[in-house]
């Protein structure tokens, strides 16, 4: 896993560009989007994190610890092949 959050080939890509690339290449990935949160949260609503099966991560939820927990969760969900909300 690249913990700089993007692989070298994806450095310049925004999350939406990365999503379009994943879709066009028919790769497997999870997209995490913040839809609610506490008022004092450092994570803005709408923040996105794209996690690919190979461990490549694009975007951030605004806090490294949160990103790490979400990436671990997403990898578990991808391995189980079950959606989760």
Order of alpha helices (4+ residues) and beta strands (2+ residues): alpha-beta-beta-beta-alpha
